[in-house]
Amino acid sequence: MRIRPARAEDAALLLELRNDPDTRRSSVHTGVVTEQEHRAWLQQSLTRTDRMLLIAEQDGAPIGTVRFDLEEPETWELSITLAPDRRGHGRAGPVLQAAQDYLTEQRRVRSIRARVRTGNTASLALFARAGYRRYRAEDGFVLLELAC
C-alpha cells in the first residue's frame, strides 16, 4: 500500500471515483459533478494548506482516494473512497490506516473525524474497527472521531 499526494494528472481518476453512483449515494453532496466543476475544484484543492488530497495505490495502480480537510486547529475531517472494483476485498482498512499515518507524519493532528450516512453500514463498521467513536448524529449522518 502506498499513499501519495494527488496531482493534476489524477483529475480523470478522481472525477470517476467522485461520480460513481455508490460513492454519490454515500456522499454529503450526492449530485453528479461536471468535468469543468471538478477541474476547478481540483486546481484549488491542490494549492490549499487546509486540505490534503491523497491517492492510495497498490502494486502501482490507484485503488482509492482520501481527502482530509482541516475543521479546526489540529482536527481533520476525512473522506475515503475506494475504486468500485476494489470494494469488498478488505482494502478499506489498510487504505484508511496508511492515509492516517501519512497525515500524522505531515501535520499536527489531535483528532480525525468522519461523517458517515446512517445507512452506510460498511463505512460505519470500517471506522468502528479503526477505533473511531460516535460523538453525534445529525441530518442522516453519524459523526465519528478518532483521538490521535
C-alpha positions, 0 to 999 in steps of 0.5 A: 500500500502506498499513499501519495499526494494527488496531482493534476494528472489524477483529475480523470481518476478522481472525477470517476471515483467522485461520480460513481453512483455508490460513492454519490449515494454515500456522499454529503453532496450526492449530485453528479459533478461536471468535468469543468466543476471538478477541474476547478475544484481540483486546481484549488484543492491542490494549492490549499494548506487546509486540505490534503488530497491523497491517492492510495495505490497498490502494486502501482495502480490507484485503488482509492482516494482520501481527502482530509480537510482541516475543521479546526486547529489540529482536527481533520475531517476525512473522506475515503473512497475506494475504486468500485472494483476494489470494494469488498476485498478488505482494502478499506482498512489498510487504505484508511490506516496508511492515509492516517499515518501519512497525515500524522507524519505531515501535520499536527493532528489531535483528532480525525473525524468522519461523517458517515450516512446512517445507512452506510453500514460498511463505512460505519463498521470500517471506522468502528474497527479503526477505533473511531467513536460516535460523538453525534448524529445529525441530518442522516449522518453519524459523526465519528472521531478518532483521538490521535 
